[in-house]
Amino acid sequence: MPIYEYRCSDCGKTSSHLVIKRDDFSPYCKYCGSRSVTKLVSRINVRLSEETRLEKLADPAIMGGLDENNPKSMAKWMKKMGGLVGDELGEDLDQVVDEAMEEVADETRSKDKSD
């Protein structure tokens, strides 16, 4: 499918667009509406069958290397799980995880300053 991604110069967010007819399409940011966007080189997305996704989720090896007390380890695991679950979690999962990691880092810095 011809899905193109664009990063907004105004708000910095990435929007994905399914483009059927390129002649009729004018890219824009889905978040702020800006037309000041840059086309990105996108990752290849391979759709797995539901059966294959469930098999991968059931594999105990997916928990290998997971440190529940390490936020970076948890973020990596969440992104991996989100990739296996697919669109059901929404296309912004990576961004949400990254924002949560920034909040944890800010809290850690604040705590370190107060100690």
N, C-alpha and C positions, 0 to 999 in steps of 0.2 A: 504494500500500500504506500502511496506517496505521502508520507507524513514528514513535514518539515518543522524544524525548531528555529525559533528566533529569540534573541536576547534583546530586551528593551534597554535603550540607552538612558531612559529617564528613571525607571524604577529598578532596573537590574534583574528583573525576573525573566524566566524563560517560558515561552508559550509554544505549544505544539499545535500544528494546523494540518488537517487532512485536506490536501489540495487535489481536486479532481481535474479542474481546468486551470492551468497556470495563467492563461490569458485573462481570466476573470478575477484573479486573486490579487489582492493588495494586502501584504502582511501588516499586522498590528499587534499590539500587546493586549492580551486577554485580561490583564489585571488593571492597567491604567488607561488603556485605549490609545496610547501613543502610537504614531506611525514611525517613530524613530527607532527602528529595530534592525538588528544585524543577523543575517542567516548563519546558523551554526552547522558544523559538521556533526551529524547525529550518530549515535551508536546504532548498530544493527540490532533489531529486536526480533527474536525468533519466538513464535508462539508455541508453547508446549500444550499437549493435550492435558485435560484435567487428570487423567490417570497418571501420566508421567509426573506432573507437579505433585500429586499426592505421594507417589513413590519417593520422590526426592525429599519431601517434607518428613516422611517416616524414617528416613535413613539416619541412624544415630550418629554418623560421622559429621552431620551438619552442626552438632554441638561441640565438635572437636575444637580445642583452642579457645573456647568461650570462658572468659573470666567475668563472672557476675559482678565483681567488685570494681571492675575497670570500665569506666564510661566509654572509652574508645573501642574496647572489645565488644561491648553491648551494641554500640552504634553500628559497627561492622556487621554484627550478627543480624540486627534488625533490617539493615539494607538488603542483606542476603535473603532473609526470609521474605521481605517485601517483594523482591524480584521473583521469587518462586510462586508467591500467592498471585501476583499479577495485578491487573487493573482494579481488582476489588478494593485495594487499599488506597487507591487514588494515585495520580501521577506525581503528586507533590511529596511523597513519602521521604525521599532523600533530602529534600529541602527542610522538612519538619525535623528530621533527625539531626541535620546539621545545625539548625537553630537551637535545638535542645542541647547539643554539645557546646555551643557558644554560651548558653546560659549556665551550664555546669562549670565551664572554664571561668566565667565572670564571678560566680559564687565562690569558687576556689580561690581566685585572686583576692576577693574581698575578705575572705576568711583569713588568708595568709597575712594581709595587711593589718588586720585587727589583732592578730596573735603577737 
